[in-house]
């Protein structure tokens, strides 16, 4: 049985879109990370998809700006990222500890 996760904080639709696109880009960067084992084909495919995700991330931020959402509420967005397993997902982008690959 899975543990109960805390609820997502209240987000605007645009903030939710930003979080989703950001995590998708982070996942792709984790797949590309040359310090992690894998093959070049999967890294290439992830890099190709990253171009599209970066544009979607840009569009999410542009939408927020056009709607007058000019401030990122870091504490609230960080809570949302934690609920959505953002710490684990972002860790794949960092260098692994020495001897771990």
WOVEN-V151575 format. One record per backbone hydrogen bond with DSSP energy under -1.0 kcal/mol. NH is the residue of the N-H (numbers start at 0). CO is the residue of the C=O. Records with the same first field share a line. If there is no record, write none. Layout:
NH->CO, CO
This chain:
15->11
16->12
17->13
18->14
19->15
20->16
21->17
22->18
23->19
24->20
25->21
26->22
27->23
28->24
29->25
30->26
31->27
32->28
35->32
36->100
42->38
43->39
44->40
45->41
46->42
47->43
48->44
49->45
50->46
52->48
53->49
54->50
55->51
56->52
57->53
58->54
59->55
60->56
61->57
62->58
63->59
64->60
65->61
66->62
67->64
68->63
69->67
73->71
76->72
77->73
78->74
79->75
80->76
81->77
82->78
83->79
84->81
85->80
88->84
89->85
90->86
92->89
99->96
